[in-house]
Amino acid sequence: MAMIAHKCSDHVVTVVDINEARIAAWNSDELPIYEPGLDEVVKASRGQSLFFSTDVDTAIREADMIFMSVNTPTKTYGAGAGRAADLRYIEKCARKIAEVSEGDKIVVEKSTLPVRTAESIKTILHSNAKGRNFQILSNPEFLAEGTAIADLENPDRVLIGGDQSPEGLAAIQKLVDVYAAWVPREKILTTNLWSSELSKLTANAFLAQRISSINAISALCEATGANVDEVAHSIGTDSRIGPKFLKSSVGFGGSCFQKDILNLVYLCEFFGLPEVAAYWNGVVEMNDYQKQRFARRVVASLFNTVADKKIAVLGFAFKKDTNDTRESAAIYVCGDLLEEEANLAIYDPKVPESQIRRDLNAKDGFESVTVCKDAYEACSDAHAVLVLTEWDEFKALDFQRIHDAMQQPAFLFDGRNLLDLEGMRKIGFEACGIGQV
Ligand SMILES: NC(=O)c1ccc[n+]([C@@H]2O[C@H](COP(=O)([O-])OP(=O)(O)OC[C@H]3O[C@@H](n4cnc5c(N)ncnc54)[C@H](O)[C@@H]3O)[C@@H](O)[C@H]2O)c1
């Protein structure tokens, strides 16, 4: 929304949220999300074309177009628990729009939703229409955290789905006009509603599948002496495969991949396609395996016990350039090591201590978890150092200094293949990465 406000300064964009603390943060100097370039975009438009408010009703009443961007987490209760999307927030939004709207509205699904959710939204809005006309569009968001601003500024494509009726096509055109302010027209794709909804789930399933595929090969590399980075490079030069998203790691995280694949799995089961469901579920299973495998390797290397040993963890965010920890591989690896009674010293450049403690269920005073101000403090006196997020600053650390301050032998486990392992071995580390011996 900040990018739309920035590029279409003749429009008024009002972001509303029921979370008062979040809106206060959006109106402050300290934005609630760390994302390179976001501060500049928000601060350039805030108070002119971009506003943040908790007054949901007024914003709905005044808007011609409403983007529903609420959370759609995995359902934790009832039918489909653990896989289906929890649509309660979407439904509440739809009901709110029906309740307070005074005129016609274009309602845009921006959240990632199961196929045919627009049908339910239509039913809610149309059965409360009272003479007002509601058009529903699907406009899934393809930005990636960490590169959100660049992705929004120069998207591979913008996707807009809508009814193919004259009113639907007119609504699609209105949203096309918004994006056409900065996105080349040929990159704005229009489809029917269901294709648009399904494309978002499919895109995330394919992206996650590439990571799980290369991670599966990483296990075979460790068993055979092949090097997964070399294999990834070799296959990525095949133009039919391509080089992106072939980086093997400790496992993918983030708020979207797992939730969206599980949602796809649930849809397949719902529509009576168990083979298709099992095929996509394998992507999530492989990711769980990769996270567990990493923790097991740490324990096995440290003479089969990490109990009472200090383990330094560098990086807690699910990837670099974000402070988001949702489904971060670090949470699972740390959880497994805490079960083995390790003492963890964790450092991340952007994730606050309170978030790390919440994720690990480690209240203040829980002695097995210490959150450190820098990498050197985390690694001092440690038996092993684990790199779990690929932050650029970790490449510039003085690893000789780190090594010399650790217990010997000093172990290093690079869960992102970020560091030069040969160089680390020369320093004296017992070093291992992913998919290489
Ligand atoms: N995070 C990403 O990178 C990303 C990328 C593409 C798509 N998506 C999709 O976008 C959606 C939102 O993701 P997110 O990461 O921003 O989630 P989030 O949980 O960070 O934010 C959702 C916000 O919606 C607010 N909200 C909930 N119910 C509301 C209501 N009735 N009225 C007003 N506000 C309400 C919450 O308070 C919260 O601040 C999800 O469907 C997600 O799958 C996210």
The ligand as a Gaussian input file, in Angstrom:
#p B3LYP/6-31G(d) Opt

LIG

0 1
 N        4.422000     -11.572000       4.612000
 C        4.608000     -11.774000       3.321000
 O        5.724000     -11.759000       2.801000
 C        3.444000     -12.039000       2.408000
 C        3.668000     -12.100000       1.022000
 C        2.588000     -12.351000       0.184000
 C        1.342000     -12.565000       0.725000
 N        1.165000     -12.525000       2.080000
 C       -0.189000     -12.757000       2.602000
 O       -0.692000     -11.542000       3.120000
 C       -1.561000     -11.801000       4.235000
 C       -1.103000     -11.002000       5.434000
 O        0.226000     -11.390000       5.758000
 P        1.117000     -10.583000       6.794000
 O        2.449000     -11.242000       6.813000
 O        1.025000      -9.118000       6.510000
 O        0.296000     -10.901000       8.140000
 P        0.350000     -10.139000       9.555000
 O       -0.210000     -11.101000      10.532000
 O        1.709000      -9.575000       9.758000
 O       -0.636000      -8.893000       9.382000
 C       -2.025000      -9.004000       9.308000
 C       -2.655000      -7.785000       9.998000
 O       -4.089000      -7.829000       9.810000
 C       -4.673000      -7.240000      10.956000
 N       -6.087000      -7.617000      11.049000
 C       -6.605000      -8.839000      11.341000
 N       -7.948000      -8.796000      11.320000
 C       -8.298000      -7.524000      10.999000
 C       -9.536000      -6.865000      10.805000
 N      -10.685000      -7.517000      10.934000
 N       -9.516000      -5.550000      10.506000
 C       -8.351000      -4.886000      10.379000
 N       -7.146000      -5.466000      10.528000
 C       -7.112000      -6.764000      10.839000
 C       -3.841000      -7.777000      12.101000
 O       -4.000000      -6.982000      13.259000
 C       -2.414000      -7.711000      11.505000
 O       -1.760000      -6.513000      11.835000
 C       -1.530000     -13.308000       4.434000
 O       -2.633000     -13.876000       3.769000
 C       -0.236000     -13.725000       3.756000
 O       -0.277000     -15.055000       3.310000
 C        2.180000     -12.234000       2.919000

